[in-house]
């Protein structure tokens, strides 16, 4: 067979081989595109799922949370409540402020509450012993007493012993109230016997007596003096460190909004909560 005949026979084979090679390249390209498209779709799906999960997490807390809190926490907790609502738009926080002993008595009697923040370990223990807490209480702050006097301290009071002076009218919290119990500890440490003109059921009421000019002085918490601003003047005294008040908080058993109650209690004890408390004059627990 001639060389030219061999060439004519080989040409179709070459063309078929080239076509096969081209088809293979096309298939590889399509597979690559398909793989790329599949990866992109998977990433989009994953991102969507992540976004959905994030939205679900932020929307998980909703409804109303009722917090029973010591009167000395009113300004700070009101601020913390607003911040918590901003972080969880579906939640509304409401407060009942008052004497810790009165609040504890209400809780053990069945008053509807989700969280209890006390100015006393003893009053919190009352609630714990009745089995009304959902978890162990957490100490979140401490406080010390100051002598609140009229602006500018016209009576020149500088110590607890001066509160017994002639013509000095003093307001104290009742002994059953945490600020009253702390006051008695401080007076005992100073060796001072004091007869107040009035005994109040919470620290806010005692401070108000000074603000209104009805008494010359009152033993209240340092944070209350700071909150009152120019309405009163605060006087430190040596025995204050011997009557430090510790504040515990706990979500309550039987809460109608357990998840939000636990989240609020945790928020108060969190670094963000501690920052707000410190700015108000509270000490770290």
C-alpha positions in Angstrom: 0.0 0.0 0.0 1.3 3.4 -0.9 2.3 6.1 1.7 -0.5 8.4 0.4 -3.1 5.7 1.0 -1.8 5.3 4.6 -2.2 9.0 5.1 -5.8 9.0 3.9 -6.7 6.1 6.3 -5.0 7.8 9.3 -6.7 11.2 8.9 -10.2 10.1 10.1 -8.6 8.4 13.1 -6.8 11.6 14.0 -10.0 13.7 13.6 -11.9 11.2 15.8 -9.2 11.3 18.5 -9.2 15.2 18.4 -13.0 15.2 18.7 -12.8 12.8 21.7 -10.2 14.9 23.3 -12.3 18.1 22.8 -15.4 16.4 24.3 -13.4 15.3 27.3 -12.2 18.8 27.9 -15.8 20.1 27.7 -17.0 17.5 30.2 -14.2 18.4 32.6 -15.2 22.1 32.3 -18.9 21.3 32.9 -18.0 19.3 35.9 -15.9 22.1 37.3 -18.7 24.6 36.8 -21.1 22.2 38.4 -18.8 21.7 41.4 -18.3 25.5 41.7 -22.0 26.1 41.5 -22.7 23.5 44.1 -20.1 25.0 46.5 -21.6 28.5 46.1 -25.1 27.2 46.7 -23.9 25.3 49.8 -22.2 28.4 51.2 -25.3 30.5 50.6 -27.4 27.9 52.3 -25.0 27.7 55.2 -25.0 31.5 55.6 -28.7 31.6 55.4 -29.0 28.9 58.1 -26.5 30.9 60.3 -28.5 34.1 59.9 -31.7 32.2 60.7 -30.1 30.7 63.8 -28.9 34.2 64.9 -32.3 35.7 64.4 -33.9 32.8 66.4 -31.4 33.3 69.2 -32.2 37.0 69.5 -35.9 36.3 69.3 -35.8 33.5 71.8 -36.5 35.8 74.8 -39.8 37.6 74.9 -42.6 38.4 77.2 -42.7 40.1 80.6 -40.2 39.8 83.5 -41.2 41.0 86.9 -38.3 41.8 89.2 -38.6 42.3 93.0 -35.6 44.4 94.1 -34.4 46.2 97.1 -35.2 49.9 97.2 -31.5 50.9 97.1 -31.3 49.3 93.7 -34.0 51.4 92.1 -32.0 53.8 89.9 -29.4 51.2 88.9 -31.9 48.4 88.1 -34.1 50.8 86.1 -31.1 51.5 83.9 -30.2 47.8 83.7 -33.8 47.0 82.8 -33.7 49.4 79.9 -30.4 48.0 78.6 -31.8 44.4 78.9 -34.9 45.4 76.9 -32.7 47.0 74.2 -30.7 43.8 73.9 -33.9 41.7 73.8 -36.6 43.7 72.0 -39.3 41.1 72.8 -38.9 41.5 76.6 -40.5 43.9 79.0 -39.0 44.3 82.4 -41.1 45.6 85.3 -40.0 46.3 88.9 -41.3 46.2 92.4 -38.9 48.1 94.6 -39.2 48.0 98.4 -37.7 46.7 101.6 -36.0 43.3 101.1 -37.8 41.7 104.0 -41.2 42.9 102.7 -40.4 41.6 99.2 -39.2 38.3 100.5 -42.4 37.8 102.6 -44.5 38.6 99.5 -42.6 36.0 97.4 -43.0 33.2 99.9 -46.6 34.1 100.2 -47.1 33.5 96.4 -46.7 36.9 94.9 -46.1 36.6 91.1 -42.4 37.4 90.6 -39.7 36.1 88.3 -36.5 37.5 89.9 -35.5 38.6 93.4 -32.6 40.9 94.1 -32.1 41.5 97.8 -30.0 43.8 99.9 -29.6 41.1 102.4 -28.3 37.5 102.5 -30.7 36.7 105.3 -33.8 37.8 103.4 -32.6 35.8 100.3 -32.1 32.8 102.6 -35.8 33.1 103.6 -36.8 32.6 100.0 -34.2 29.9 99.4 -35.3 27.9 102.4 -38.9 28.0 101.2 -37.7 26.4 97.9 -38.8 29.4 95.9 -35.5 30.0 93.9 -34.9 28.3 90.6 -31.1 28.2 91.1 -28.5 29.2 93.8 -28.4 32.9 94.3 -25.4 34.9 93.0 -23.9 37.8 94.9 -23.5 40.7 92.5 -22.6 43.8 94.6 -21.7 45.2 98.0 -22.6 48.5 99.6 -21.5 50.6 102.6 -23.4 53.1 104.8 -22.9 56.8 104.9 -24.4 59.5 107.1 -26.7 61.6 104.8 -27.1 65.2 106.1 -28.5 68.4 104.9 -26.7 70.0 102.0 -23.5 71.6 103.2 -23.6 69.7 106.5 -24.9 72.7 108.6 -24.7 70.6 111.8 -21.1 69.8 111.2 -21.6 66.1 111.7 -18.5 64.0 111.2 -19.1 60.8 113.2 -21.7 58.4 114.5 -21.2 59.6 118.1 -22.3 63.2 117.0 -25.7 61.8 116.0 -26.6 61.5 119.7 -26.1 65.3 120.2 -28.8 67.5 121.6 -31.2 68.7 119.0 -30.0 66.3 116.3 -32.9 64.5 114.7 -32.0 61.2 113.0 -33.9 58.7 110.8 -33.0 55.1 110.6 -34.3 52.1 108.8 -36.2 49.5 110.9 -34.0 46.7 112.2 -35.9 44.2 110.1 -34.8 46.0 107.0 -31.3 45.4 105.6 -30.2 49.1 105.9 -31.5 49.0 109.5 -29.6 45.8 110.3 -26.4 47.3 108.9 -27.0 50.6 110.8 -27.2 48.6 114.1 -24.0 46.8 113.3 -22.2 50.1 112.7 -23.6 51.7 115.8 -22.6 48.7 117.9 -19.1 48.8 116.4 -18.9 52.4 117.4 -20.3 51.9 120.8 -23.1 54.4 120.1 -26.7 54.1 121.4 -29.0 56.1 119.3 -32.7 56.9 119.5 -34.0 57.9 116.1 -37.1 60.1 115.7 -38.4 57.8 113.0 -37.9 54.2 111.8 -38.5 53.7 108.0 -39.3 50.5 106.1 -36.7 51.1 103.4 -33.7 53.2 102.7 -35.4 55.4 100.2 -37.9 56.6 102.8 -35.1 57.3 105.3 -33.2 59.4 102.8 -36.3 61.3 101.8 -36.7 62.5 105.4 -33.3 64.2 105.0 -34.1 65.6 101.6 -37.4 67.1 103.0 -35.6 68.6 106.0 -37.6 66.6 108.4 -34.5 65.2 110.0 -30.9 66.3 110.3 -29.3 63.0 109.3 -30.0 59.4 108.3 -27.9 56.3 108.0 -28.3 55.2 104.3 -26.3 53.5 101.7 -23.4 55.3 99.9 -25.1 54.7 96.6 -28.3 56.5 97.8 -26.3 59.5 98.8 -24.6 59.6 95.4 -28.0 59.2 93.6 -29.5 62.1 95.6 -26.9 64.5 94.2 -27.0 68.0 95.6 -30.1 67.2 97.7 -27.9 65.8 100.5 -24.3 65.7 101.6 -22.6 62.4 102.5 -20.4 61.9 105.5 -18.1 58.9 105.7 -17.5 57.3 109.1 -14.9 54.8 110.4 -17.2 51.9 111.3 -18.9 51.7 107.8 -16.5 48.9 106.8 -17.8 46.7 109.6 -21.4 46.8 108.3 -21.0 46.0 104.6 -24.2 44.9 102.8 -24.0 42.1 100.2 -26.6 41.9 97.4 -27.7 38.5 96.0 -29.9 37.8 93.0 -31.8 34.7 91.8 -34.4 33.7 89.3 -37.5 32.4 91.0 -39.1 28.9 90.8 -42.4 28.8 89.1 -41.7 31.9 87.0 -44.0 32.4 84.1 -41.0 33.4 82.0 -38.1 31.3 83.3 -35.7 31.8 80.4 -35.9 35.6 80.5 -35.8 35.6 84.3 -32.6 33.6 84.3 -31.1 35.8 81.5 -31.9 39.0 83.4 -30.3 37.6 86.6 -27.2 36.6 84.7 -27.1 40.0 83.0 -27.0 41.8 86.3 -24.0 39.7 87.4 -22.3 40.0 84.1 -19.4 42.4 83.4 -21.8 44.8 81.7 -24.0 44.8 84.8 -21.0 45.2 87.1 -19.9 48.3 85.1 -23.3 50.0 85.6 -23.3 49.1 89.3 -19.8 50.4 89.8 -20.7 53.7 88.2 -23.5 54.0 90.8 -21.1 53.5 93.7 -21.6 49.8 94.4 -18.6 47.6 95.2 -17.7 44.4 93.5 -19.1 41.3 95.3 
